[in-house]
Each structure stands twice: as C-alpha cells, then as structure tokens.
Amino acid sequence: ERSNLAGVRHILLVLSGKGGVGKSTISTQLALSLRHSGKKVGILDVDLCGPSIPSMFRVQDNDVHQCDSGWVPVFVDQDKSISLMSIGFLLEKPDDAVVWRGPKKNALIKQFVADVAWGDLDFLIVDTPPGTSDEHISTVEALRPYKPLGAILVTTPQAVSVGDVRRELTFCKKTGLRVLGIVENMSGFVCPHCSECTNIFSKGGGEELAKHAGVPFLGSIPLDPQLSQSLEEGRDFIQEFPKSSAFPALTHIAQQVLDGTLQRSS
Amino acid sequence: QVALLDIDICGPSIPKMMGLEGEQVHQSGSGWSPVYIEENLGVMSVGFLLSSPDDAVIWRGPKKNGLIKQFLRDVDWGEIDYLIVDTPPGTSDEHLSVVQYLSAAHIDGAVIITTPQEVSLQDVRKEINFCHKVKLPIIGVVENMSGFICPKCKNESQIFPPTTGGAEKMCQNLNVSLLGKVPLDPQIGKSCDKGQSFLSEAPESPATTSYRNIIQRIQEYCDQHRFQEEKII
C-alpha cells in the first residue's frame, strides 16, 4: 500500500524555541512564494493548541473530508496548488480549547503524518508550536522514514529569543534534523510616515546565531504592517504586495529553499 | 515578598530577563533555594539547572510535569505575598499540571496576554476557555505590543493591527476585564536582553505607565480577593 507521503518530494519543518516569533507567518509566506514559482505545496500544522494556519488562508470555516486513503487536505482555492491540514479544521467551534496532555497530542500527530492524502506535492511544510517537546519529538520521529529536507529556524533579533532558538538548534542536532538555516523575523520597522527605521526588537541576533552555530543565515524580515494585515485577512501577500518591505526577504528565503533542493537532487 | 516561578521548561526566558543567567540552584536541608535578585524577589527556573545556554530540554509531558511538581513542592520559598507563575504558550501539560498541583493552595487567578491581531486573539479565546474549563478565575487580559509611536515623527503605527477590535472587543464579548494596553517600546526588549528592570531604566516611557497601571489593577483584584476569603473564614 502506497504511503500518503510517497508523492511528496520535499519535506521541511519550520521551528523555533520561542513563541510568537512568526513561524506560522513564515510557513504561510514560504508556501505562497513557492506556489508563485509554480510548485505544489502542502502545509501540515502540528500546533494543536494554537493552530493559526487555516485563518492565514481564510479557510478556517472549512471542514475536512475522508477518502479511501485517509483525510483529504483542505485546498485554499480553485487552483489547488496549496493544501492544508490542521486541527483547526477538526474543532466543532473555533474557540474550543484543545486541552490535551502529551500522549493524546502524539496520537493525533502520528495520524496527521500518516493519514492525510496529500497526493503529489513538491513541498510539504510542517508548521510547529514553539518548544522541544511532545509535538516536536513525535513529528520528527514520524517523519524520519521520509527523510525530511531539514528545518528552518525562526527567531526575532533579541537575545531572549535567540536564547531559546539556540536550544532548538541542539534539538535538531540531537534528532538528526538538518538545519537549512535561520530566519531573523521582526527585524526593524520602517515608519511609513517618515521612513525612520527603529529596531523595536533589537537587531542582528539571528545573523550572529547563524554565524556562531555554523548554519546558513537565510535573511532578515522587517516588521511590515501590510504583511500583518494580509495575514489577518487571509490574502496572498506575495501576489498582492510585491513592493512591500517584507517581500524581498520572504521571496529570497523561498529562492534559497529552491536552490538548496536543486543542489540536493544533483 | 515575591516569588517568580518559570514553568516554561523548553524555553526558560526568566533567568536572562532578570539578569540571573549562569546562576545555579542550591540545595539545603529545607529543599531547593530560589535564586534571589533582591531580598524580597526570588526566582526559580529550569534555566538554573542547565549548564550551557545550548542545552535543550527535550522532554515529553510526564517528565515536564514531574519537574513542575518538584518546583512547587521542593523549593523553599518561605513566606511569600505573591507567587507569579510564568507559563509557555498553549493549553497542555504545563498548564493542566500547575493548575492541578496548586488547586489546594487556591490560585487567585490568571492574567492572559495577547497582541492586538485576530491571529493572536484566536488563540487567546482558547486560553480563556481553558481557564473556564479548569475553573481558573481570570483576573484580566493585557494587550501587549499595542501600537508603536515613531521616536522621530511621533506618528503611531499599528504594526499588529487590531482588525477585529483587538483585546478590547474580545474582552467585551467574553465578559473579562481588559487590564490595559502596553505599547511597543524598543527599550523593553533591550532591558530584557540586558537583564535589567525596564521600569527603572525607562520611568518616563508610556509603556512604564501602562505596566504600572496594570500591576495596580492586579494588586487591587488580589486584595479584594483576600478580603472576600477572610470574610468567608
């Protein structure tokens, strides 16, 4: 029997030690950028307590259906080039809390990895909650036979965030997960009124960490209210705001992922 | 007399923010000693048990619960007025365990933090439901990162836009108190990174005023609570 992941060419995880740094944002924008390069992308959202992915594509009210091979992922539009799976689709009411201990979370994650009928995908992006616990251990274990491409780690520039992401790097090392690189998010804010740049969350910590740890630095993404707004409304930021401040850095990350996979296959 | 307990086992930020990185925990006859910043402020975190800033705590739920139990049972806090428990994001093991283990001690309540956007509120509504589920009273909600005033032109930007009415609307809808809004201030991150008190470093900042107002409201809530408890006794 053919595994549900057999048609998935590349699997990559988006991790952080820290909460609120923009993992789901990066996962979403990476999917949109890869889609614009003509790729078919899936996002598996294993944040069971705080699933943000469905609303970032404005499909939070969709239901999940079953087919012979398992769950059918939710397509974000008629194009069918981006598909999603998240616990968000399985909740009766959107405000329902998932108050589960580890074992129950682990069981669902195993199902999510094995039982979603993705079909053929160029990329499966796995968005995770912050930390190095049940969700992360279970996800990496379940994905191991499928040889993930690796992980992108997201931090904000300050030391307090970098401090947690250092531990996430250790997690990757210990679990044999290749680090594709580090992204420094929320890196500076350019005032739309006077163009003054303020480093609200400091600057440079992500780049320094990448250097210190000997992993690629994938780039800095500035705070961009148009990006925040797009996510609120479930819009395609990459399509609609190519002149916005976060656009170059986001598309550059996608390009590096594409270049990396080309290298891998050759 | 204040105790700060950090139960974010995977991402312990409190030691760094308090300028206590590198400190270790000492054992005595009466248990683990908290690390004191001041005579009246003691801190405990898994951060103090790790020997390197690169050490990862890769534990499943049961092991995390075990450590939280130890923190609550074996740390010799002494007589304290306030025990503040900092938690990781979510509604899982850490949250269930700390509520369970403290049930006999009677928790005054929870302060819930959000940012203004719907993406954040979405998760916070779940946290509010968690509190209802486990019968944890809610002291109120704080809206953090609420607007940014450019230091040069003084115009305000909503970097994290409250597209659905922010915490204010949510609190109205769910009948919980909005304790206050804290604006973005680059000095906050800087102070935390240096392990210094933002309130002391930037006494004139609008964020300081916000923090102080919020803290006062929390104290008032707790005082009222204590008064009501004493009435019952």
Chai-1 contact restraints between the chains, C-beta under 6 A:
chainA,res_idxA,chainB,res_idxB,connection_type,confidence,min_distance_angstrom,max_distance_angstrom,comment,restraint_id
A,G17,B,G11,contact,1.0,0.0,6.0,A-B,restraint_1
A,K18,B,G11,contact,1.0,0.0,6.0,A-B,restraint_2
A,G19,B,P89,contact,1.0,0.0,6.0,A-B,restraint_3
A,C49,B,G90,contact,1.0,0.0,6.0,A-B,restraint_4
A,C49,B,T91,contact,1.0,0.0,6.0,A-B,restraint_5
A,C49,B,S92,contact,1.0,0.0,6.0,A-B,restraint_6
A,G50,B,D123,contact,1.0,0.0,6.0,A-B,restraint_7
A,S52,B,V119,contact,1.0,0.0,6.0,A-B,restraint_8
A,D95,B,R125,contact,1.0,0.0,6.0,A-B,restraint_9
A,D95,B,N129,contact,1.0,0.0,6.0,A-B,restraint_10
A,A97,B,T91,contact,1.0,0.0,6.0,A-B,restraint_11
A,A97,B,K126,contact,1.0,0.0,6.0,A-B,restraint_12
A,A97,B,N129,contact,1.0,0.0,6.0,A-B,restraint_13
A,A97,B,F130,contact,1.0,0.0,6.0,A-B,restraint_14
A,V99,B,T91,contact,1.0,0.0,6.0,A-B,restraint_15
A,V99,B,F130,contact,1.0,0.0,6.0,A-B,restraint_16
A,R101,B,G61,contact,1.0,0.0,6.0,A-B,restraint_17
A,R101,B,D93,contact,1.0,0.0,6.0,A-B,restraint_18
A,G102,B,R60,contact,1.0,0.0,6.0,A-B,restraint_19
A,G102,B,G61,contact,1.0,0.0,6.0,A-B,restraint_20
A,G102,B,D93,contact,1.0,0.0,6.0,A-B,restraint_21
A,G131,B,C10,contact,1.0,0.0,6.0,A-B,restraint_22
A,T132,B,C10,contact,1.0,0.0,6.0,A-B,restraint_23
A,T132,B,A56,contact,1.0,0.0,6.0,A-B,restraint_24
A,T132,B,I58,contact,1.0,0.0,6.0,A-B,restraint_25
A,S133,B,C10,contact,1.0,0.0,6.0,A-B,restraint_26
A,D134,B,R60,contact,1.0,0.0,6.0,A-B,restraint_27
A,D134,B,G61,contact,1.0,0.0,6.0,A-B,restraint_28
A,Q158,B,G189,contact,1.0,0.0,6.0,A-B,restraint_29
A,Q158,B,D193,contact,1.0,0.0,6.0,A-B,restraint_30
A,A159,B,D193,contact,1.0,0.0,6.0,A-B,restraint_31
A,V160,B,S13,contact,1.0,0.0,6.0,A-B,restraint_32
A,V160,B,K16,contact,1.0,0.0,6.0,A-B,restraint_33
A,V160,B,C192,contact,1.0,0.0,6.0,A-B,restraint_34
A,V160,B,D193,contact,1.0,0.0,6.0,A-B,restraint_35
A,G163,B,K16,contact,1.0,0.0,6.0,A-B,restraint_36
A,D164,B,G11,contact,1.0,0.0,6.0,A-B,restraint_37
A,R166,B,P53,contact,1.0,0.0,6.0,A-B,restraint_38
A,R166,B,D54,contact,1.0,0.0,6.0,A-B,restraint_39
A,R167,B,A56,contact,1.0,0.0,6.0,A-B,restraint_40
A,T170,B,D54,contact,1.0,0.0,6.0,A-B,restraint_41
A,T170,B,A56,contact,1.0,0.0,6.0,A-B,restraint_42
A,F171,B,A56,contact,1.0,0.0,6.0,A-B,restraint_43
A,F171,B,I58,contact,1.0,0.0,6.0,A-B,restraint_44
A,C191,B,C150,contact,1.0,0.0,6.0,A-B,restraint_45
A,H193,B,C153,contact,1.0,0.0,6.0,A-B,restraint_46
A,H193,B,N155,contact,1.0,0.0,6.0,A-B,restraint_47
A,C194,B,K152,contact,1.0,0.0,6.0,A-B,restraint_48
A,C194,B,C153,contact,1.0,0.0,6.0,A-B,restraint_49
A,E196,B,C150,contact,1.0,0.0,6.0,A-B,restraint_50
A,E196,B,K152,contact,1.0,0.0,6.0,A-B,restraint_51
A,T198,B,P186,contact,1.0,0.0,6.0,A-B,restraint_52
A,I200,B,L184,contact,1.0,0.0,6.0,A-B,restraint_53
A,I200,B,P186,contact,1.0,0.0,6.0,A-B,restraint_54
A,F201,B,G189,contact,1.0,0.0,6.0,A-B,restraint_55
A,S202,B,G189,contact,1.0,0.0,6.0,A-B,restraint_56
A,L223,B,I159,contact,1.0,0.0,6.0,A-B,restraint_57
A,P225,B,I159,contact,1.0,0.0,6.0,A-B,restraint_58
A,S228,B,F160,contact,1.0,0.0,6.0,A-B,restraint_59
A,S228,B,P161,contact,1.0,0.0,6.0,A-B,restraint_60
A,Q229,B,P161,contact,1.0,0.0,6.0,A-B,restraint_61
A,E232,B,Q117,contact,1.0,0.0,6.0,A-B,restraint_62
A,E232,B,E118,contact,1.0,0.0,6.0,A-B,restraint_63
A,E232,B,T163,contact,1.0,0.0,6.0,A-B,restraint_64
